[in-house]
Amino acid sequence: MVPVPERAYGNFFEEHCYIVLHSLKATSGAPKDLHYWVGKEAGVEAQGTAGSFVQHLQETLGGATVQHREAQGHESACFRSYFRPGIIYRKGGLASALKHVETNVYNIQRLLHIRAGKHVSASEVELSWHSFNKSDIFLLDLGKMMIQWNGPKTSTAEKARGLALTRSLQDRERGGRAQIGVVDDEAEATDLMQIMEAVLGYRVGNLHTAMPSKSTDQLQKANVRLYHVYEKGKDVVIQELATCPLAQDLLQKEDCYILDQGGFKIYVWQGRMTSLQEKKAAFSRALGFIQAKGYPSYTNVEVVDEGAESAAFKQLFRSWSGEQRKNKHLRGMGKLLQVKLDVGKLHSHPELAAQLRMVDDGSGKVEVWYIQDSCRQPVDPTHHGQLCAGNCYLVLYTYQKMGLVQYILYLWQGLQAAADEIKALKGNAEELDLQYHGALVQEHVTMGSEPPHFLTIFQGQLVIFQGSAGHNGKGQPASATRLFHVRGTDSYNTWTLEVPARASALNSNDIFLLATAGLCYLWFGKGCSGDQREMARTVVTVISRKDKEMVLEGQEPPHFWEALGGRAPYPRSKRLPEDVSDFQPRLFECSIQTGPLVLTEVVFFSQEDLDKYDVMLLDTWEEIFLWLGAAASEWKQEAVAWGREYLKTHPAGRSLATPIVLVKQGHEPPTFTGWFHMWDPYKWTNNQSYEEVVEGGLGAVSAISEITAEVNNFRLSRWPSNGRAGPLALSALKGSKDSSENELELGPKAGSGSSSPGSVASGSLPREQLRHQAVEDLPEGVDPAHKESYLSDSDFQEIFGKSKEEFYSMAKWRQQQEKKQLGFF
């Protein structure tokens, strides 16, 4: 193993294998990730050696290590997330890899094919127009000059990511001294195209459209199967155990398992009691499984030990309880029972707000509307906490954070609401968002899955009635006898739901209000606490002002059972504490450019991974956030649907009622920002767009003019007699003043052009020999397509009224027009 210098991280030579070790510096005891990467030209021996090194490292590092096998061009999201500017695949092997990256070397000619998805990669390709296509980005690297050519079908986001890689190369390999030029429109960038044609020759024919790269959609990833792996005599048996949704208790500590995620990825899980021999065989068993299934040889493999499972592995199971969960100090609403909610602390510690799912203590301004006949109708403040299962509501919450006004708009959907009301709910939410200039954070809430903050803003007084609301927004009595289920211990977690008025709806752990025509009974189950009783007494006044008769479970009067239609069995066993799964948040980029929704995960994410052109999905398990970049507002309508599709196709069998929150760039609540390690609220204040960077930030104009002039001042070949466009046979192109001693050679090797010893140098011909001359009458060696370039600078200025630099910076069609008018066409 030879260490790679840090400035060369992200450069991989195709004939090599590499080992990459990653650990989180800030988190002691966190699992390490150990990858071995196989180049597409790497030999079998090199692959075997890399595998044995990984095994040795794994034993040295101990159990808390996740092992990965990566193949060139098919790396895992985890691996790609390490190299933010992008991965560069380099041609060659040992000799060329002795120096991974040489800085300040300018005698270079190479062409990089850049695929600018969320994870950028670039490959060295043949220096020819045949390598180009319409859908990708290509970087012509000439040492002192780097030209980024953007295919006409590339998006602005792809162009921006490509430029980030180009600028990274400029800094790392040229010490920031190379100049960058960008070709977005060939007709506008004539000077840069002239340089490209000098190197690559004139382009013949049209460029082709690249085949879309094969991506795995969510349905394929949801097809999860678990296999038990064991030895029977001398044979290895792989037996299918279960399909999704999987339960964690299927994994036994004495055994080894293979988990197949739709052929997209293969996991090997090893229990802590498995033998060292079995652990050593993990990769070979996985590769044997891949071969037996007929999957591609590049299929990604991840080997996990019990207790060191990755976030992606855990989320393939319906729930996951880890050892670390027992030590979590901030989990769910339990913390709120111990301390009074401190608004200042929530705002200064957004990680607390995120884990508690609370932006504040609910003391802000509340406005409520219900949807009727496709329009929103205001609800009287005295009835704000009273919702109906047959309706949809908009609840606008206004609060202040660090002196700034913030908004959350809850879109509450009753389980009995009609489809047209649900559609009208979204339309009215959009109208409100326009009124507030796009500043609303929109949270889609389904009845029964209300987030803690939604309960808090009604201070424990939330009551959900059956049926639909009347014109004042208040629920109307459906019958003389009604039963209400009260759950909760304080104003942060209490809600009341109307249930069918029958005995089977009761539960010994809770409190119920039975409202009859003449009397109200407040029924206390044997398992309810003092806090529950105290909270229930304040809530029931919202439902009925009548006197309440307190009834203890087991001491009910006959009239109580008569009102419920007679006695019936109901749940009496003690309610188990809710299982809080030990899941880490995960961030994905959403894309549908090639058909179905494709999610690209960003592992070890930060605010840097949120780009203005992106739609990002943050899965915190209890909520789904859809983050819209400032330039991605066109996907606003689709974003929530993508969140629902994500839940629907999730292999863990997620609830479709999981709240979905739509967040726009610049309006992020602390419940979102708290999931990011560091958050800078001013990051995007002075952030330049891609267009602004290209127009004003590259500073390459003088260098381009200088190189263009040199292109025009060198010997040019005549078109070949066969009529096809051939390469410009330039002998050399000298770099700018501080270039290296070596001349930077341009164009194909000797013999590919047709220049003759008698060809003339530019600027040496009088205007009479060039102006209004037919092709056959031109002096030998003059390119008929560029007659004007043979004029002296003074003649050119006099005839065209501008310098050559100014002329070649014009659009190509305008150049042609002037040449026709002045006799040089």
N, C-alpha and C positions, 0 to 999 in steps of 0.2 A: 504494500500500500504506500503510495506516494502522496503527501499532502498537496492539496490544490491551494494556491494563494487566494486570499479572500476576494481580491479585485477580479478574479476570474470565475467567481461563483456564477453559475448559470450557463457557462460554456461547457458543452459536452462533445467529445470527439467520438465519431461513430464506430471506430474500431476498438473502443475501450469499454470496460465496465467501471462503474464508480460506486462508492459507498458514501452515503449521506447520513449523518447523525444529527438529529434535532432534539433539543430539550428546551423547555420553558425556563428561562433564567430566573424569573420572579417567583416561580412556584416550586418549592422544594418537595420532593417525593412524587411529583407528577410523572406519569409514564413518558419515557423517551420514545422517539420514532427512529427506527433504523431501516434505511432503504438500501437495496442494491439495485443499481440501474444498469441495464444491458443495452449497449449500442447495437444498431441493426446489422453492423458489419463485424461485431465482436465474435471471436472464435469460441468453440465449445469449451476449450481448455480455460480460457479467460473467465467464462461464465461459471465454471465449476470452482475455480479459485475464489472468485468473488463470493460464491455461496458459502464456502468453508470459512472465509474471513468473517462473514456475517455471523455464522454460528459461533465462532470463537469470541467475537465481540459481545454477542448475546449472553454467553456464559460469564464473561467478565463484568458486564454491566448489571447482571442480576435479572430478576423476574419482571420488573416493571418496565418492560420494553415491548413496543409493538413493531413487528417486522413486516416489511413490505417488499414485494418484488415488482420492479418497474421496467417496462419495455419502452424503447424510444418511440415517441409519437403517441403513446397510449398511457402516459403517466397518470397516477391518481391525483385527485384534487388536492389532497394533502401535500404531495410532492410539489405540484405546480405552485401552490400557495407560498412556498418559501422564496420564489424568485419573482418578485413583484414586477420589475421591468419586463421580464420575459426570459424564456430559455432559448439558447442558440445552439443548434446542432452544427458541429464543425466537421468538415471532411478530414479524413486522415487517421493516423494512428500514432504509435509511440514517438517517432521522430518529430512529428509536428506538435506533439503534446508536451514535449519537454518544457516548452514555454507556452503556457496556456493562453496568455494574452501578452503581447508586446506593446508597450505604450510608446507614443511619439514616433511611430514608424509610419511613413507616408507613401512608400512605394508599394501600394496595395491596389489591386483591382479585384473586387468580388461582388457578387450579386446575392442578396439575401431575400428569400421568399418569406414574407411575414404573414402569419395567420393570427389576426388580432381579435380573437375571442376574449372572454373575460380573463383567461389565462393565455398570455401571448407566447407564441413560439416562432422561431425563425430558422430556416434551413439554408445552407449554402447550396446554390444551384448553378447550372451552366450559365456562363456569361453570354446570353443570347436572348433575342426577342422571343424565341420559342418557349422560354421558361415562363413568360408572362401570361396572365389571364385577367379577365375583367373583374373578378370577384375578390381579389386579394391585394396586398400591398407589397411592393418590391423596393428594396433599398440598394441603390448602386453606390458602392463605397469606393471612392477613388483617393482615399487617404486624406488629402487636404479638403476634399469636397465630398459631401454625402447627399445624394439626391433621393428623396422619398417619392416614389411614383405610386399614386393611389388609384386603384382600379375604379372605373366609373360606377361599379355596383357596390362599392364599399360605403358603409354608413359613417356618419360623423364620429360616432363612438369608436369605431375601428380605426379611423384615421388618427384620432387623438391617442389611442393606445399605441399605434405604430410609431407616432412621433415621440412618445415617451421612451420607447425602446431606442429609437434613433439618437435621442439626446443622451440617453444613458451610455451608449457606445461612444458618443462624442466625448463625454466626460472621462469614461474609464480607459478608453484606448487611445484617445488623441489629446488627453490633458485639457479638453475644452477648446482646442485651437482649430479643429476642423470646422468648416462652414457647412451649414445645412440649407438645402433648397427643397421645396415641396412642389410636386406637379399634381395639382388637383384637376386642372383642365389643360390639355396639351396645347390647345389653340391660344391660351393665354400665356403659358410658360414656354415661349419659343426659345429663349436663351438656354433654359435647362434642357429642353428637348434636343437642342443642337449639340450639347455636350453628350447627352445619352446616345444620339445617333453617331457621334464621333467614335464612341466606344463600341456600341452594339451594331452599328450599320443601320441603313434605312430599313424600316419595317415593311415586310411584304405581307399582304393579306390582312384579314381581321383577327383580332384576338379572340380566343375561345372563352366560354364561361366555365369556371371551375366546377367540378362535381361537388355538391355539398358534402361536407364531411359527415360520416355516419355518426349520429348521436343517439344515445339511449333515452327513450322517453320514460315518463313516470310509470306508465302501466307495466313496462318491462321490468323496471326496478322493483315494482311491488310484488313480483312473482318470486317469493322467497321460499326455499325448501331447506330443511335441516336434516342432516345425515349423521348417523352414529358410525364412528370408525373404530374398528377393533380387529385384533388378530385372532384367527381361528386356525390353530396348527401353524403351518408355514404361510398361510394365506392372509391377506388383508381384506376384511369384509367392510363394505360401505353400505349401510342400511338406511333407507329413508325413514325418518321419524315423524315429521310433521310439516305442514305448510302454514302460511300466515293466516291469522295473527299468532305469533309464537309466544310461549310462556317461558319466563326465565328459569323456572324450576325443571325444565327439560334438560338443562345442562348440569351434569353430575361431576363433582370434583375429581373423580377417579378416571374420567374418560376423556376422549378426544372427539371433536365434532367438526364436520364441514358444513358451512352455511353457504348455499348457492343463491346469489341475488340476481336471478334472471340471466345468468351468464355474463352479466356486466362486471361482477366482482365475486371472487371466491374468498371466504374467510375460513381460517382454521382456528378453532377455539380449543385451548388446552387447559384442563383442570389442574389445580395446584398439586394433585396427587399423581399425575401422569409421570411415567418414567422418563429419564433423560434420553433414553434410546428413542422413545416415541416422539419427544420434542425435536430431536435431530432429524426425524423422518418427516416433519410437518410439511416442508416445501416440496419434497419429492412426492408425497401423497397428494398434495394439491395439484401438482403438475400432471400426475397420473390421472386424477379425476378430470382435469381439463381435457386431456387427450381422449379419455373414454367418452366424454360428453360431446366431443367434436367441436369444442369451443376453440377460438383462435389462440395461437400460442402466446400472444401478447396479453391475454386476459390478466387483469390485475389480481394479485394475491396479497392478503393481509393475514398475518399470524398473530393472534392475541392470546395472552396468558390471563387466567382468571385473576380478576382484580385490577387488570391494566387495560380494560376494554376501551376502544375509541368511542367517541360520541356517535359516529355513524353506525357502529355495530350495535350499541345499546338501543338505538331508535328502531331497530328491526324487530324489537320485542314490544309486546303490549304495555308492559311496565318493567321498570328496572330498579331494584333496590340495591344500592352499593353500601359498602362499609362507611364511606365518607359521609353518607347522608345522616348518620347518627350524630355526627359532630357539627352539622350545619347550624349556625346560630340564627340565620335569617331565612326562614322557610315559611311561606304561606302566611296565613293570618294569625297563627299562634302567637307571634311576636306582639300583635296588637293587644292581646289580652294582658300582657305584662306591663306595657308602657303606653302612656298617652301619646297619640300621634303628634310628632313634632314637625310642623310644616317647614320650618327653617332647616331642620336636619334633612328632610326629604329633598329639598332644593340644593343643599350643599353637598349631599351624598346621593347622587342619582342612582348609584348601584343599589341603595336601600329602597328607593322608589320603584326600581325595576323589579326587585325580588318581591316586594309587597304589592306591586301592581297599583300603587297609589301615587297620584301626582300631588295631592294635598289631603287635608282632613275633611274635605267636602263642604267647607264654609263659604264657597264662592257663590256667584249668582246662577240661578237655575231658571230656565225657560222651557216650557213643554208645549208641544203641539200634537194633535192626533190627526190621522189622515181620514178624510171623509170626502167622497166623490172626487178623488184625485187631487184634492186641495188640502192644505194644512190648516187646521182650526186650533186656535189657542185654547189651552186648558187653564181654568181658573186656578190661581195659586193655592187655594184651599184644598184642591183635589190633585195636587202635583204627584203625590206618591201612589195614586190609584190608577192602575192600568188594567186593561181588559184583554183577555186571551184572543179575542176575535179582531183586535185592532193592531195597527202599527203606530208608533210614536217617534217623534224627534225630540230629543232632550239636549238642549244646548247648555253647556256648562262653561262659565267664564271665570278665570282665576288669574292671579298675578304671580309671576315668577321672576325674581330679581328685578322688580320694578316694571317688567314688561307684561302686557295683557296677552293671555294665552286662551285658546278655545279647544274644547272637545265636544264634538257632536255625536251623541249616541243614536244609532238607528235601531230602535227596539222593535222586534218582530214577534207578535203573538203566534202561538202554535196553531191557532184556529183562523189566522188572517187569510183573506182571499188573495189569489195571485195578483189581481189588478191593484190591490192595496199595497202589496209588497213592491210592485213596480213603481207605483206613485210615490212610495216612501223614498226610493232612490232618486227620483226626479226632483222631489222637493228638497232633498238634501243638497243636490247640485245647485239649485236656485239659491239656497242659503249660503253655500260656499262662495258663489259668485258675489253675493252681497258683502261678504267679508273678505273679498279679494284673495280667495284661495288659502286663507289662514286657518281653516278648520281641520283639526285632526278628526277623521271620521272612524268611529268604531261600530262595527256591525255586531249587534247583540241578539241572540236568540233566547226567547223565554225559557227560564230554567237554568241558563248558563251565564247569568249576570256576573260581571267582574266585580271585585270588592269595592272599587271606587264608585260604581253605579249604585250599589247598596248604600254607600256612605253618604252620597249627596241627598238621599231621602231620609238620613238620620235614623235608619231602622224602621221607618214608617211605610215601606214599600208593600203594597197589597195588590195582588193580581187576582182579578175577578174572572169568572167564566163569562162567556158571551161577549157582546159588543157594547161600546160606549154609547151613551145618549148624546144629545147636542151640546151638553155642557162638559162632555169628556168624562163624566163619572159613570161608573158601572151601574146598570139598572138591575133591581132584584129579578132573578129568574124564577124563583119559587119561594114559598113561605118558609121552607127549611133549607138552611145552607150551612156547610161545614168548612171551616178554615184551618189550615195547618200552619202553625207558627214555628219557625226554626231560627235559632240564633241566640247569642248571649249578650250582644251589645249593639250600639248604633252602627258599627262598622260591618256587621255580618248578618243582620236579621232581615228576613223577608217572610211574607205571609202569602200563602197560595190557597185559593178556593179549590176544594177537592169534592168528589162525589159524596153526597150525604148518606153514607152507609158505614156500618161498623168496621168493615174490612179495611177502611182507609186510615183507621187509628194506628198509632205507633207508641209503644211504651216509653220511647226515648224523648218524646216531644210533647208539645202543648197544642190543644185544639179548641177552637171556639165553635160551639154549636148554636146557631141563631134560629129560633123558632118564632112563630107568630106572636106568642105571648111572653117568651122568656129566653134568656141567653145563658148557656152553660160554658164556663171556662174549665176545661178538663185538663188535669195535670197527670201526665204519665209518670210511672214510678221511677223511671230513669232520668227524669229531667232535673236540672240543677237549679240552685237559687237564682243565679244570674238569668237563666231562661225564664223563670217565673216573673221576675221583676220586669224584664223586657216585654214579656207578653202582656202584662197589665197595662202598659202604656200604648201598645200597638192596637189592642182590641177596641179602644175608644174610637179609632178611625173607622172601624167597621160598623159599630153599633153604639148608640148612646144609652141603650137600655141597661137596667141593672143586670149584673152578671152573678150567677150562682156558681161558686167555686165547687168543683167536683174532683175528688181524688180517684185515681184508677182503683177499681175494686169496690168503690162506695157509691156507684152511680144509682140515682133514683129510677124507678120503672119508666117514667116519662122520657128520660134521656134515651133509653134503648128503643122506645116506641117511635120517637122522632127519627131515629136512624133505620127504622124498618126491622128492628129485632137484632139480637146478638149475632155475632159472626166472629170467626177467628181473625186475628190481626197480629202483626209482628210484635213479639214481646222480648226477644233476646237483646242483650246489650249491643248497641251499635259499635262496631269496630272503628278505631281511628282511621281516617281516610289515608290511603296509601299515597304518599307523595313520591313520585318517581324521581330517581337521581339522573335527570337528563341535563346535558349542557346545551346552551343555545347554539343554533346553526344558521349560517348565512348563505343564501343562494342568489345567483343572478338569474332572472327570468328571461327566456328568449323563445320566440315562436317563429323565427325567420325561416325555418325549414319545415314547417308543418305543425306537429303537436308541440305542446309545452315542453321545453327542455330546461332543466335546472342545473346550473353549474355551481358547485359548492366552493366557497372560499373558507379555508380552514385557518385558524389562528387570526381571525379577522380584526380589523381596526377601522377607524373612520376613513382612512386612506382608501379603503376598498369601495367606498360609496362614491360613485361618479355621476356627474350631472346628467349623463345620457342613459343611466341605468334604471331598471326597475328591480329592486332587491327584495327578497323575502327573508325575514328573520323569524325563525321558529324558536320560541321560548318554551314550547310544549303547552303551556296554559293559554297562550295567545299566539296569533300569527300576525306579524307586522308586514305590510307592503309599503316599502319606501320608494317614493317617486322622485327621481332626479329632476332638476329644474327644466331640463330639455326633453323630458320623457312624459310630459303631461298628456300626450296623445293616447297613452295607454291607460289613462285614469279609469275608464269604464271597464276595461278588461281585467285590471289588476285584482279586484276582489274576486272575480270568477277564477283567476289563477290560484288564489288562496284556497278557494273551495275545492278546486281540482287537486291541489296538493294534498289536502286532507282526505279527499275521496280515494286517492290512489296510494296513500301512505301504507306501507307494509304492516304497521303496528295496529291498523284498524282504528284510526282516530275518530273522535266524535265530530260530526259535521256541524255541531252547534258551538265548536270552539270559536271564541270571539276573534274577528278579523279587523285589524286596525289599519286604516289608510293614512300614511304619514307623508307629507310633502317636504322636500328639501328646504331647510331654513325654519321649519315649524315643528321640530322634533320635541316631543314631551320627554320628561325625565324617565318615564317608564320605558322609553326606547333607548335613550342615550346611555342609561345606566348599564346596559349590556355590553357597552364598549369600554375597553380598558381606560382610554383617555379620550375625552371629547372636547373639541375646541369650538365653541359657539360662533366664533368669528372666522372660522376657516374659509368660508365661501364668500366673505365680504369683498375681498379684492382678487378673487380667483379669475384668471383669464380664461376665456373660451378658446377652443381649438382655433377658430377663425382669427381671434386676436393674436394668438401666439404666432400663427403663420404670417399674418400681415405685418406685425411689428416686432415680434420677439426673437426672430432668428438672426437678423443682422447679416445676411449673406449677400446682399445686393452688390457690394463692391467686389467681393470675390467672384461672384457669378459673372459680372461684367468683365473682370480681368481674364477669367478663363475663357469666356466667350470670344474675347478679342484674340486670345492666343489660338483658339480653334480656327478663327477666320484668317489668321496670319500664317498658317501652316499649309503645306502642299496638300491639295485636294485631288482626288482621282476623278477621271471622267467616268460617266456611267458606262457599265459594261455593254458590249455590243449586243448581248442577248436581250437587252431591254429591261432586265430585272434590276431592282434597286440593290446596289452592292454597298459594302461598308466604306466609310470614309477612310482612306488609307493615310492616316496621320502618322508621321514618324514618331512624334513625341509631344507631350504636353507638359511644359515646365510648371512646377508648383508656384505658389505665391512666395513673396520675399523670404519668409522664414521656413521654406520647405527644406526637406532633407537633401543631401548631396545627390542622391539617386534621382534620375529623371523618372517621372511617372509615365510608363508606357501606355498608350491608348490604342484601342482598335485591335483587330485580329493580327496574328503573326504575319511575318513577311511572306509575300507571295499571294496573299488573299485579295489584294487590291490590284489596280491596273495602271498605277502611276508610272511614268517613264522618266529617264534621266533628264529629258528636256522639258519637264513640266515647270511652270513658272511659279514664282512665289507671289503671294498676295501683296497688293499695293505697288507692284512694279509695272503695271500696264496703264497706258494713257486712256482717257475716257473714250476716245474715238474708236479704239479697237474693241470696246465692250458695248457701247450704247447703240441700240437699234441694229445689232448684228445677228444674223441667222446662226444657228448652231454650227453649221459647216464652215462658217467664216471666222469663228473664234480661234484665237491662238491655241496651240496644243497645250493640254493640261488644264484648261479652264473648265470648271463645272458650270454647265449652262443654267442650272437651277439657282446658282449663287453668283451671278456675274458681278453684282454690286460689291461683293466682298473683295474684288481685285482692285478696286479704286484706292487711291491714296486717301489718307484721312482728310486732307484739305479739299480734294476733289469731291469726296463723299459729302462733306459738310456743305460745300457750295451747291451741289446738285439737289441733295435731299433736304437741305436746310436744317439738318440735325446731325449729331454724331452717330457713329455706328452703334455705340452702346444704347443710345436712345431708340434708334431704329429697331434693334433686335429685342428690345423690351416691349415692343408693341405687339398686339395680337397678330397672328399669322395672316389672317385675311386682309388686315390693314396694310401689312407689309406688301402682300401681293398686289393690292390695289395701287399703291404708290409706285411699285416697280413697273406696272403696266403703263401708268401715266408718264413715267420718265424714261421709258425705253429700255428697261433692264429685265423684262419678263421673258 
